[in-house]
Amino acid sequence: MSTELIYAAKAGDSAEIRALLKAGADVNAKAKRGLTALMTASASGHHEAVETLLANGADADLASDGGETALMAASYAGCCQVVQLLLAHGVNIDATNDDDETALMMAVSAGYFDVVEALLDKGADVSVEKDEGYTALTMASSRGRIDMVKALLDKGADVNQATPRGANALMFASLEGHIAVVLELLKRGADPNASDREGGTALTNTAYKGHLDVVRALLSNGADVNAATDAGATALMNASAGGHFEVVKALLKKGADVHAEAYTGETALNVAKNAKIRSLLANASHKHKFQPSPMLGLALGLFPASLLFLYLFLPKIIPTSYEVQLDLLALPTSAGFAWGLSRLLMIASNRAELGRWKSFLSVVFGFLLFIIWRILAVVTVGSAALIIVLEIIKLLTGGTWPLFRNS
């Protein structure tokens, strides 16, 4: 007979329910999965059937095998009239199922604002945490339900309450790009620099997803543009890796450190997803840190050093020896050439810096050039080239340079 009662409750047949109860059916009998007639009628939204069952002694706080009550069933189904009826009957509003969910959380999860309002008006606890630490507020925030977020905050929900992993409502809303919720949470005092267990903040997390409006809102409300996760990843690195050009641009405008390195040694430039972002970061790197151009490196190496030695030192030290003059001129010239080459390598690889080992190699390369030059001098090729240069200078100056006065 209990099976017939369940079927009558599901169909909302109040007359049949009364007849079965009069015939001796157990109003609280459980069927498959521990469901009662009241739970079935509540989930189906049959207001009159629920009234009939309650009037005949149905226990509104009985739970199914999964811990679900009639109130939870009605809340998840969005049956606001049934919810109000059960609340008026005095059910346990904060009862939890096996997943530690309350009727309020179920209404939030299912998206029924009228049910949420009804539960809040009757004093539903907004601070209850389900498994993994989620609250009604974090659930509403992750779903972008600004109406629910406002209602929960108005009833005293802690805007900064976090899960055991450190995630809070602002992080959930930011990650999903719900700008209206983000702005409301910030307005209500959400900490833009709170970090989760891995050191991630709302800004570092949303930057990877590319939510530009959220990034701007967070930065405008005090988010640390250079905050880094425990692994050293910054919002700029995440935006760069995610391929979000406009987000990268916005972060740089707010002073993001383009030279910051993760623990792996990678920078935002290293992880950039496309050439457009690499170019933007490379340009930003030059603005923030002096980087000589290739031609400047060559010019500083070749011409000033050459002129300095030719005009001031060589005539006094060795006025007639072209070979030694060649050696002294070759060293600064080769070093300058290596400097210029290192800048060329940097630009070719779109890197802000070459790194220690490549910089060291560029210096070594400069000395190799000197050795090559010296070998060429032995076979007179280098000497001949220098002699030609000196003779041209002598011709142009009429032999007035100190180098030629004793020759």
Residue pairs with C-beta under 8 A, 6 or more apart in sequence:
1 20
1 23
1 24
1 25
1 26
2 25
2 26
2 29
2 30
2 31
2 37
3 31
4 16
4 20
4 25
5 17
5 20
5 21
5 25
5 26
5 27
5 29
5 37
6 31
6 35
6 36
6 37
6 40
8 16
8 17
8 20
8 37
8 49
9 17
9 37
9 38
9 40
9 41
9 44
9 46
9 49
9 53
10 40
10 41
10 44
11 46
12 41
12 44
12 46
12 48
12 49
13 49
14 46
14 48
14 49
14 51
14 52
17 37
17 49
17 52
17 53
17 56
18 52
18 56
21 27
21 56
27 37
27 38
27 53
27 56
27 57
27 58
28 36
28 38
28 57
28 58
28 59
28 62
29 36
29 37
30 36
30 62
30 64
33 64
33 65
33 66
34 63
34 64
34 65
34 66
35 64
36 58
36 59
36 62
36 64
36 70
37 53
37 58
38 50
38 53
38 54
38 58
38 59
38 60
38 62
38 70
39 62
39 64
39 68
39 69
39 70
39 73
40 73
41 49
41 50
41 53
41 70
41 82
42 50
42 70
42 71
42 73
42 74
42 77
42 79
42 82
42 86
43 73
43 74
43 76
43 77
43 79
44 77
44 79
45 74
45 77
45 78
45 79
45 81
45 82
46 82
47 79
47 81
47 82
47 85
50 70
50 82
50 85
50 86
51 85
54 60
54 85
54 89
60 69
60 70
60 71
60 86
60 89
60 90
60 91
61 69
61 91
61 92
61 95
62 69
62 70
63 69
63 95
63 97
66 97
66 98
66 99
67 96
67 97
67 98
67 99
68 97
69 91
69 92
69 95
69 97
69 103
70 86
70 91
71 83
71 86
71 87
71 91
71 92
71 93
71 95
71 103
72 95
72 97
72 101
72 102
72 103
72 106
74 82
74 83
74 86
74 103
74 115
75 83
75 103
75 104
75 106
75 107
75 110
75 112
75 115
75 119
76 106
76 107
76 109
76 110
77 110
78 107
78 110
78 111
78 112
78 114
78 115
79 115
80 112
80 114
80 115
80 118
83 103
83 107
83 115
83 118
83 119
84 118
87 93
87 118
87 119
87 122
93 102
93 103
93 104
93 119
93 122
93 123
93 124
93 125
94 102
94 103
94 104
94 124
94 125
94 128
95 102
95 103
96 102
96 128
96 130
99 130
99 131
100 128
100 129
100 130
100 131
101 109
101 130
102 124
102 125
102 128
102 130
102 136
103 119
103 124
104 116
104 119
104 120
104 124
104 125
104 126
104 128
104 136
105 128
105 130
105 134
105 135
105 136
105 139
107 115
107 116
107 119
108 116
108 136
108 139
108 140
108 143
108 145
108 148
109 139
109 143
111 143
111 145
113 145
113 147
113 148
113 151
116 136
116 148
116 151
116 152
117 151
120 126
120 151
120 152
120 155
126 135
126 136
126 137
126 152
126 155
126 156
126 157
127 135
127 156
127 157
127 158
127 161
128 135
128 136
129 135
129 163
132 163
132 164
132 165
133 162
133 163
133 164
133 165
133 167
134 163
135 157
135 161
135 169
136 148
136 152
136 157
137 149
137 152
137 153
137 157
137 158
137 159
137 161
137 169
138 161
138 163
138 167
138 168
138 169
138 172
140 148
140 149
140 152
140 169
140 181
141 149
141 169
141 170
141 172
141 173
141 178
141 181
141 185
142 172
142 173
142 175
142 176
142 178
143 176
143 178
144 173
144 176
144 178
144 180
144 181
145 181
146 178
146 180
146 181
146 184
149 169
149 173
149 181
149 184
149 185
150 184
153 159
153 184
153 188
159 168
159 169
159 170
159 185
159 188
159 189
159 190
160 168
160 169
160 170
160 189
160 190
160 191
160 194
161 168
161 169
162 168
162 194
162 196
164 197
165 196
165 197
166 194
166 195
166 196
166 197
166 198
167 196
168 190
168 191
168 194
169 181
169 185
169 190
170 182
170 185
170 186
170 190
170 191
170 192
170 194
170 202
171 194
171 196
171 200
171 201
171 202
171 205
173 181
173 182
173 185
173 214
174 182
174 202
174 203
174 205
174 206
174 211
174 214
174 218
175 202
175 205
175 206
175 209
177 206
177 209
177 211
177 213
177 214
178 214
179 211
179 213
179 214
179 217
182 202
182 214
182 217
182 218
183 217
186 192
186 217
186 218
186 221
192 201
192 202
192 203
192 218
192 221
192 222
192 223
192 224
193 201
193 222
193 223
193 224
193 227
194 201
194 202
195 201
195 227
195 229
198 229
198 230
198 231
199 228
199 229
199 230
199 231
200 229
201 223
201 224
201 227
201 235
202 214
202 218
202 223
203 215
203 218
203 219
203 223
203 224
203 225
203 227
203 235
204 227
204 228
204 229
204 233
204 234
204 235
204 238
205 238
206 214
206 215
206 218
207 215
207 235
207 236
207 238
207 239
207 242
207 244
207 247
207 251
208 238
208 239
208 241
208 242
208 244
209 242
210 239
210 242
210 243
210 244
210 246
210 247
211 247
212 244
212 246
212 247
212 250
215 235
215 239
215 247
215 250
215 251
216 250
219 225
219 250
219 251
219 254
225 235
225 236
225 251
225 254
225 255
225 256
226 234
226 235
226 236
226 255
226 256
226 257
226 260
227 234
227 235
228 234
228 260
228 262
231 262
231 263
231 264
232 260
232 261
232 262
232 263
232 264
233 262
234 256
234 257
234 260
234 262
234 268
235 251
235 256
236 248
236 251
236 252
236 256
236 257
236 258
236 260
236 268
237 260
237 262
237 266
237 267
237 268
237 271
239 247
239 248
239 251
239 268
240 248
240 268
240 269
240 271
240 272
240 273
240 277
240 281
241 271
241 272
241 273
242 273
243 273
243 274
243 277
245 274
245 276
245 277
245 280
248 268
248 277
248 280
248 281
249 280
252 258
252 280
252 281
252 284
256 268
258 267
258 268
258 269
258 281
258 284
258 285
258 288
258 352
259 267
259 285
259 288
259 289
259 352
259 353
260 267
260 268
261 267
267 352
268 281
269 278
269 281
269 282
269 285
269 350
269 351
269 352
270 351
272 278
272 281
272 350
275 350
278 350
279 350
281 352
282 347
282 350
282 351
282 352
285 291
285 352
285 353
286 352
289 352
289 353
291 343
291 346
291 352
292 300
292 339
292 343
293 343
294 340
294 341
294 343
294 344
294 347
295 340
296 340
296 343
297 336
297 337
297 339
297 340
297 341
297 342
297 343
298 336
298 337
298 339
298 340
299 336
300 336
300 339
301 332
301 333
301 334
301 335
301 336
301 337
301 338
301 339
301 340
302 333
302 336
302 337
305 329
305 332
305 333
305 336
306 329
306 332
306 333
309 325
309 328
309 329
309 332
310 329
310 393
310 401
310 403
311 401
311 402
311 403
312 402
313 328
314 325
314 328
314 403
315 402
315 403
315 405
315 406
316 402
318 324
318 325
319 403
319 406
319 407
320 406
320 407
322 383
322 386
322 387
322 390
323 377
323 383
325 386
326 373
326 374
326 377
326 382
326 383
326 386
327 374
327 377
329 386
330 369
330 370
330 373
330 374
330 377
330 382
331 370
333 373
334 366
334 367
334 368
334 369
334 370
334 373
335 363
335 366
335 367
335 370
336 366
337 366
337 369
338 362
338 363
338 365
338 366
338 369
339 362
339 366
341 362
341 365
342 354
342 358
342 359
342 362
345 354
345 358
345 362
346 352
346 353
346 354
354 362
373 382
374 382
376 382
377 383
390 403
390 404
393 401
393 403
394 401
394 404
397 404
399 405
